[in-house]
Amino acid sequence: MIDLTNEDNMELMKRYPDNYFELAIVDPPYGIGQSGGNFRDRKGGGHRVLKRKEWDNNTPKKEYFTELKRVSSNQIIWGGNYFTDKITVSRCWIYWDKLMGGDFSDGELAWTSFDKVLKKFTLCNKMGGKIHPTQKPVKLYEWLLMNYAKEGDKILDTHLGSGSIALACHNLGFDLVGCELDKEYYEAACKRLKQHKQQLTMF
């Protein structure tokens, strides 16, 4: 079951009891201003500029991380290096090597609550047709699920964005509860998931 809602994540989480979700995989705002406008994506031989929004001007408050840990047994938090004042020390980080080079960051870090060794996932981030400035590949989420989730686990995503995690959960048979505050991103993610399901049905 994939259950996606358009709402504030704090409102969503307060409806669930302690440790309801086995794993939360989240990608909160890093507070570095990557909200669109300056993002260019090649599509159809040209460029388009995503509409500027203000969702990435600040990082979540500490109360968000407290609530996230209450409702989930384990967490994977992308951009954990931006939240070190709000989360605990962990030896299990994930490094996504984007194979970008040049003026772009070589990769991204995710903090985890697991007591495991640091792992690296390598996949080029040059995706076409992005619907969100910080959109992550479906294959990245599939790798996370295959390595950090167990069959039957309930997954939580509090910042749905483009919905890549929803496609990954559908592909691998995981139940997901996800929310997105921005209505346009939410509707785009739902449309993307619907189209993905239709394509799988066709083939």
PEMOTA-V954857 format. One record per residue. N is the residue number from 1. RES is the residue in one small letter. OMEGA is omega in whole degrees, -180 to 180 (999 if undefined). Layout:
n=N res=RES omega=OMEGA
n=N res=RES omega=OMEGA
//
This chain:
n=1 res=m omega=175
n=2 res=i omega=-177
n=3 res=d omega=-177
n=4 res=l omega=-179
n=5 res=t omega=178
n=6 res=n omega=-176
n=7 res=e omega=175
n=8 res=d omega=-176
n=9 res=n omega=179
n=10 res=m omega=177
n=11 res=e omega=178
n=12 res=l omega=-173
n=13 res=m omega=-177
n=14 res=k omega=178
n=15 res=r omega=-174
n=16 res=y omega=179
n=17 res=p omega=180
n=18 res=d omega=175
n=19 res=n omega=179
n=20 res=y omega=-180
n=21 res=f omega=177
n=22 res=e omega=-177
n=23 res=l omega=171
n=24 res=a omega=174
n=25 res=i omega=-171
n=26 res=v omega=180
n=27 res=d omega=-176
n=28 res=p omega=175
n=29 res=p omega=-180
n=30 res=y omega=-179
n=31 res=g omega=-177
n=32 res=i omega=173
n=33 res=g omega=179
n=34 res=q omega=-173
n=35 res=s omega=-177
n=36 res=g omega=-180
n=37 res=g omega=179
n=38 res=n omega=-178
n=39 res=f omega=-180
n=40 res=r omega=-177
n=41 res=d omega=-179
n=42 res=r omega=180
n=43 res=k omega=178
n=44 res=g omega=177
n=45 res=g omega=179
n=46 res=g omega=178
n=47 res=h omega=173
n=48 res=r omega=180
n=49 res=v omega=180
n=50 res=l omega=179
n=51 res=k omega=179
n=52 res=r omega=175
n=53 res=k omega=-173
n=54 res=e omega=-173
n=55 res=w omega=-174
n=56 res=d omega=-180
n=57 res=n omega=-178
n=58 res=n omega=174
n=59 res=t omega=178
n=60 res=p omega=177
n=61 res=k omega=-178
n=62 res=k omega=180
n=63 res=e omega=178
n=64 res=y omega=-178
n=65 res=f omega=177
n=66 res=t omega=180
n=67 res=e omega=179
n=68 res=l omega=180
n=69 res=k omega=177
n=70 res=r omega=-173
n=71 res=v omega=-178
n=72 res=s omega=-180
n=73 res=s omega=178
n=74 res=n omega=-176
n=75 res=q omega=167
n=76 res=i omega=-173
n=77 res=i omega=177
n=78 res=w omega=-178
n=79 res=g omega=-178
n=80 res=g omega=179
n=81 res=n omega=177
n=82 res=y omega=-174
n=83 res=f omega=-174
n=84 res=t omega=177
n=85 res=d omega=-175
n=86 res=k omega=180
n=87 res=i omega=-176
n=88 res=t omega=177
n=89 res=v omega=178
n=90 res=s omega=176
n=91 res=r omega=-176
n=92 res=c omega=174
n=93 res=w omega=175
n=94 res=i omega=178
n=95 res=y omega=176
n=96 res=w omega=177
n=97 res=d omega=-174
n=98 res=k omega=-178
n=99 res=l omega=-175
n=100 res=m omega=-178
n=101 res=g omega=180
n=102 res=g omega=-178
n=103 res=d omega=-178
n=104 res=f omega=175
n=105 res=s omega=-180
n=106 res=d omega=-178
n=107 res=g omega=179
n=108 res=e omega=180
n=109 res=l omega=173
n=110 res=a omega=173
n=111 res=w omega=174
n=112 res=t omega=178
n=113 res=s omega=-176
n=114 res=f omega=175
n=115 res=d omega=-179
n=116 res=k omega=180
n=117 res=v omega=176
n=118 res=l omega=179
n=119 res=k omega=178
n=120 res=k omega=173
n=121 res=f omega=-177
n=122 res=t omega=177
n=123 res=l omega=179
n=124 res=c omega=-177
n=125 res=n omega=-179
n=126 res=k omega=-179
n=127 res=m omega=174
n=128 res=g omega=175
n=129 res=g omega=179
n=130 res=k omega=175
n=131 res=i omega=-179
n=132 res=h omega=-176
n=133 res=p omega=-178
n=134 res=t omega=-178
n=135 res=q omega=179
n=136 res=k omega=-177
n=137 res=p omega=175
n=138 res=v omega=-179
n=139 res=k omega=177
n=140 res=l omega=179
n=141 res=y omega=176
n=142 res=e omega=178
n=143 res=w omega=178
n=144 res=l omega=-179
n=145 res=l omega=-178
n=146 res=m omega=-176
n=147 res=n omega=-174
n=148 res=y omega=177
n=149 res=a omega=178
n=150 res=k omega=178
n=151 res=e omega=180
n=152 res=g omega=179
n=153 res=d omega=173
n=154 res=k omega=-174
n=155 res=i omega=177
n=156 res=l omega=171
n=157 res=d omega=-176
n=158 res=t omega=179
n=159 res=h omega=-170
n=160 res=l omega=179
n=161 res=g omega=-177
n=162 res=s omega=178
n=163 res=g omega=-180
n=164 res=s omega=-179
n=165 res=i omega=179
n=166 res=a omega=177
n=167 res=l omega=180
n=168 res=a omega=180
n=169 res=c omega=177
n=170 res=h omega=-179
n=171 res=n omega=-173
n=172 res=l omega=175
n=173 res=g omega=177
n=174 res=f omega=172
n=175 res=d omega=-178
n=176 res=l omega=166
n=177 res=v omega=-179
n=178 res=g omega=177
n=179 res=c omega=177
n=180 res=e omega=-177
n=181 res=l omega=-178
n=182 res=d omega=-175
n=183 res=k omega=-179
n=184 res=e omega=178
n=185 res=y omega=179
n=186 res=y omega=-179
n=187 res=e omega=179
n=188 res=a omega=179
n=189 res=a omega=179
n=190 res=c omega=178
n=191 res=k omega=179
n=192 res=r omega=179
n=193 res=l omega=180
n=194 res=k omega=179
n=195 res=q omega=179
n=196 res=h omega=178
n=197 res=k omega=-180
n=198 res=q omega=179
n=199 res=q omega=179
n=200 res=l omega=179
n=201 res=t omega=-179
n=202 res=m omega=-175
n=203 res=f omega=999
//
